[in-house]
Amino acid sequence: MNCDEAKVLLHGLVDNEIDAEHACRIEAHVGACACCAAQLRLYRAMRRMMSNADLRFSAPPGLRTRIKAMLPVRAAGAPYRLLTLFKGFAFGSALSATAAALLMIAVIRSDQDQVIVSDVVSAHLRSLQANHLTDVQSSDQHGVKPWFSDRLGVAPPAPDLTPQGFNLVGGRIDYVVGKAVAAIVYRRSDHVINLFVAQGAKAEHSARVETMQGFNVELWSEKGLNLCAVGDVSAEELEDFRKKFEAAAWAGPV
């Protein structure tokens, strides 16, 4: 294992998300590489700091007093103005809470996407190692789909896109965010494209492209599936692959 491979997997080692074989290989590399050993110590220190950090904020004791001082004095027989003021505060608080909730959803989704992107890039790199690209080699979708069905209980679409410039190589079972997923392998000239397919999409999401460590990653959801294509092809080629995959996969019974 070289430094480039180790650096991709260090986060997985810190989070206990890689298998024992790769963990042993990383530990062996780290034991002989001062640079990677220092990086691993940094990641572990960051993890300890984040787990021990006090991320809650307590309002200062004088805040209540200052807020009360800003409120108008309630006059006898004139409760309406104060009631109106509190309604305004309540409405503003509701708007703030709604905005905060929407922002939190956006932040959480963005964080989840980054975790997925990091995981699929790592899985893509692992697949390029010797004898790890496919568990079943076949350019026939009727050979790939039943293989997945027997092992995952689901048969993801695996159209042969050779006429469109993307050769179906085969498939394997891989792991993304700790869950078993189907990895369908295509080849574009000398470039490998891994398409990760998982069940459980609650809603359809349009495609979006991310870039990490020189790889383009395209994520989208449809037909109850979460799909993620990754490769060292250009963003335009990856988008072309997605469009041709969709056209062939959902064209009819296969």
ABEGO torsion letter per residue (X at the ends): XBAAAAAAAAAAAAAGABBAAAAAAAAAAAAABAAAAAAAAAAAAAAAAAAABBABBBBBAAAAAAAAAABBBBBBGBAAAAAAAAAAAAAAAAAAAAAAAAAAAAAAAAAAAAAAAAAAAAAAAAAABBGAABABBBABAAAAAAAAAAAAGBBBBBBBAAAAGBBBAEBBBBBBGGBBBBBBBBBBEABBBBBBBBBGBABBBBBBBBBBGGBBBBBBBBGGBBBBBBBABBAAAAAAAAAAAAAAAAAEBX
